Amino acid sequence: MSPHDIEEGAGAAGPLVSLFLELVRIPSPSGFEREVMDFLTNRLRGLGLEVGESAPLEDHPGSAGNLYCRLPATSSGFPIMLSAHADTVASEEGALPHPVLEGGFIRSGSRAVLGADDKAAVAPIIHVVERIVHEQIPHAGIELLITVGEEGGLRGAKAASMEGMAAACGFCFDSTGPLGGMVVKSPSQKTVRAAFAGTSAHAGVAPEEGRSAVAAAARAVAEMRLGRIDGETTANIGIIRGGEAVNVVPDRCVIAGEARSHDREKLENQVSAMLDAITFAATVEGVDVETQVVDEFHGFDLSEGNLPYDLARRALERLGIEPRPVTTGGGSDVNVFILKGLPCLNLSVGMEKVHTPDEYISVEALRRMEDLLLALVEEARG
Ligand SMILES: [Zn+2]
């Protein structure tokens, strides 16, 4: 298919598909979102809306921060936040997205990742805002939060200020699988890191003078219960790093891992068991150890009776789409927003094979996203 054909196809498929194609043609791997954010900002300002942007992430000062935009309410009801991320995973060096629309599906057409994750959400959000403004569709207040750096560890969301937001709840659109998926449950996660500090010595000449940090780290890991701890809890040590040469007793070794659980108390217990194993191993091997535990995200259980769940369920049912509550083991911007106090639901967008060059989205899914957004706006209206 030539670029000319794509344009023709896109034109026939309507403004939403054209917008999506325009967006995916702008490369925006995490940390390099400047161009795509400028595009979105211009588009929203063109509607007469005020657009704000937070400071860029520290290590990418030349890039963009999160985009905020508010549509003041024109009706009573619950103000809602609509959120998606503008960054994508990085593509193979030099590969640029060259989207191909064929048989009702949009694919990358090159070795570059298409970026439907998460532009298949960003495009319908912007398109629906345009429709709301142009067609004067009544709503109870809409706040947009388009984040950066999601793929790099939810960094935009972590830096986002939710203060001053009027939204009663939020919807993120960043889950794979067909429309109808609602992430209602997610575990809490903590990461654990331990840096063992022993004493180096020549391994052949004076090993008794050494204190091996690698031996301590190995003992610590061996003492831990890892893998699936129970139906709700998992644990893993994913990194062990130490030693310089085969003939030197190593004085430095670092281990790092994580634990997740749907039950906060079980998570606490698992993390303390891991810390106990670390302290025990350090004592036995006679080395020092420094530990660090980081709260990566708090889990949630947002089912029946929660505002975003109820609104989303009603919106999906109105469209004849069966709501599919799902549990996730991983984190998304939603975990961070909930931690900051805003009840948020992550909904499926219909993108498939994300983070690979085979990623695709159907035109039908984009259209249904538009319908879903409008149905949510309508349900939130009093
Ligand atoms: Zn995503």
Boltz pocket constraint, residues with backbone or C-beta under 6 A from the ligand:
constraints:
  - pocket:
      binder: B
      contacts: [[A, 85], [A, 117], [A, 118], [A, 150], [A, 174]]
      max_distance: 6.0
